[in-house]
């Protein structure tokens, strides 16, 4: 079961980061909500989304929008 959960979370990370990149959310001035970025089921696994922020994969603005580093 842990392997499935790990694979699901990895896929979710790729989905979120890919959507943010494709939507141009690569800095605080272009940040988007997950829904605006086109993430399917944007409210799925909110704890995991929080972990992505905590680990530095995503950045979050004060108003709850997300962006990835544009390098």
N, C-alpha and C positions, 0 to 999 in steps of 0.2 A: 504494500500500500504506500509506503514512503517513497518508493521509486516513482509511482504514478503521480503522487503529489508534487514531487520535485520536477518531474517532466511538465506537469500542468503549469506550475509556477514559472518555469523557464519559458514556456510558450506564451504565457500571459505577459511576462516582461518584454519579450520580443514584439508582441502585438502592440503594447502601449508605446514602447519606444519607437517602433516603426511608424505608428500613426502620428505621433508628435513630430517626427522628422519630416514625414510626407506633408504634413499640414503647415510646416514652416515654423513650428514652435521651438526655435533654437536660441531664444534669449528671453529675458523678462518682459521686454516690450512686445514680443510676439506670442507670449504664453497663451494657452488655450485650456479650457476644461477638457476632460477626456471625451465628453460627448461632442464638443466642437471639433476635436481632432479626428473624430470618426471611430472611436473605440467602441466596438460592439459590447453591449452590457457594461457601460462605464462604471456602474456602481458595484460590480461583482468583485469580491475579495478586497474590500477597502483596507483591511489590515495589511494585505500584501502590498497594495499601492503605498501605504505609509512606510513599509519597510524599504521600498525602492527609494523613497525620499531619504529615509534615515541612512541608507547605505551610499547615497550620493549618485544613484543612477538617474534620478529625476530631481528637478528643482521645483519648488512650489512658491507661488506668490502669496502675499497676504490675503488676497481675495479668492484663493483656492484654485488658481489656474496652474498648469504645469508646463515645463519646458525642459529640453535636454541641451546639453552643451553642444554648440554648433561646430565643433572642430571636425 
